[in-house]
Every structure is written in structure tokens, then in C-alpha cells.
Amino acid sequence: MAIPLIERYRDRLPVTAATPVVSLGEGSTPLLRAPRLSARLGVDVWLKLESMNPTASFKDRGMTMAVSKAVEEGAQAVICASTGNTAASAATYAARAGVPAVILQPAGAVALGKLVQARAVGARVLEVLGTFDQALEAARELADRGTHALVNSLNPYRLQGQKTGAFELAEELGGVPDYLCLPYGGGGNTRAFGIGWDEWGQGLPRVLAGEATERPTTLASAIRIADPVHRPYAEDVVNRSGGEVVSSRTTRSSRRGATWPSTRASSASRRAPPASPRSRRSAPRRARRASA
Amino acid sequence: MITGHGLKDPATVERTTPPPVQVEPDADAIAEAAR
């Protein structure tokens, strides 16, 4: 039986014995080596299969925390604005908890598979005639009125749950990878990984945050967000790590000289914990790894 | 993974559940539609 994420990392999460654990067996996702990608890129590439979470995205890591805390605090309903994955996750965890979920979706901006996931578990789905940002603002206003618990990534418990991705990677790789590649939509996951690495205490991997060149209209609906609400925090993580925000057409280098490692992967040896991220970056790199 | 009809048979979900209700991006309109 899958160990609930909250139980696996209980000592690192803001929960108490009074917190009702609303779980669907999230986290503990497979980490697979990608041999052909590794050969093609000349680095040791590992893929963290977050699609193996209960509703098929990393959002479940945060949603188990957000909904558990919402129930603990007496919420009568949850609400979120979503381009899809958050909607599916919020709706399913709310159903697990037995509380209503209201899902705000920007009209015409959500992939069908994600749309129907929320409906399949009984959520109230509203199609907002506006952008994601407008839908989110409306959700925030309703949360401020106290009628709904907001479970978007603005909810701090979401970030707490999502930070566990860093813990799992560190445990599975035997340390911090050289690079961490993440999709960059709202920036919440990049921010959460930053929290996780900081708490892990062995420095940051260089974070490559991949954003859509045309954010408002990209075909990649999961990251179709014009204005990332976590931008300052996410890009702080990228900057501190010596990484970059990258897209298909432009590269906004946040640290000159940050380049993909040119040498072929060596053994996956554990690196000694660095004194600081800065000193670690100047040290020779023995293991070349990247995770996505 | 909890897919049910959600990912594997979206047509059934579309047929058997209420379609999304369209609302203006306004909190009062949303609160009313969410009842």
C-alpha cells in the first residue's frame, strides 16, 4: 500500500496529530533513467514520473496538504482557478475529503482530459469568460470572503507538499543532482523545489525552468499562464542556483556562463555536501545528472 | 492512478455530467453560479 506523502515526510511538514490526512497515495513516484536522452545530450538524465501521482500530476503532492489543512480548519468548500491539472487534483482530493469543489477554468484554455477529470469526480466546474489570471483573482476574492478555501499554489500548504519532490530526488539519487529541469508556468513548483532543497541542506541543483515562448497562447496548456504569480520567488530560486529560465526562442540567462555540462556522464557517485551553493558551483563536478 | 472515465473515456464523462457553466470573471457571479 502506498505510504501517504504526509506520513512519509510528517516530520518535515506543518501537520499535527489533529490534522486529518486526506490522501490518495500520492508521492513516492518512480525515478527512471532515460538512456537515449542521456546518450543524446551527453549527460545522465533521470525522469521523475510525476504523472504517476493519483490524478496524474505533481499537483497531488501539494493538494494532499492543502485539502487536509482546509478540512482541519473547517472549510466547507474548496475553490481553485486552473488550466487543468490543479482542477483535477483539487476536485479529486475534495471528493476524497467529502467537501464540495468549485473549479474555475479559463474558457477554451484547458485540455479535454483534464477538464473531464474534475467533472468525473463531481466538482462544480465553471468556465470563466476571461484569462487564467482573472479566474484566479475571482477565486482569491471568494477565499477572502471566507466562503471557500483557496487551494491554488498561493495556498502555502501546497508549496509545503510540493517541496517533498526535492526530498525524494535527494534520497533516490543519493544527493543533490547537478541540474533540475522543471516546467515553468505559474512558478509554484520551482518555488516549492527551492524550499525543499533549502530544507534538505545540501545546496541547490542548477535549476533550468522551461517557460513557453508565448505564455498566453502556448499549446502547452499546463503552463499557459501569462503572468506567473510566483515569478519573484521562482526566479530567485533559479538565480541562486546558477540556473536559467529557458524557452524555445529566448534564453534569459540569470548567471553568465551557466552552460549544460559538456562532459559525458560519469558514475553516479554521491557528492559531499557543499559549504554553500556558491562554493559548490566552483568545485569540480564528478557526477553529471539532470532530473526532470 | 485514479483515471476512471476521466482520462480514458472522456466522452462518457461529457455525456453523463453537467457541462461547465459559463460565468463572467466576477466574484459575485461566480458565487451565484457555484451554488
Interface residues (C-beta under 8 A of the other chain):
Chain A: L24 M52 N53 P54 T55 A56 A77 I79 A88 T92 V102 L104 Q105 A107 L112 G113 L115 V116 Q117 R119 A120 V121 G122 R124 V125 L126 E127 V128 L129 G130 T131 Q134 A135 E137 A138 A139 E141 L142 R145 T147
Chain B: M1 I2 T3 G4 H5 G6 L7 P10 V13 E14 T17 P18 P20 V21 Q22 V23 E24 P25 D26 A27 I30 A31 A33 A34
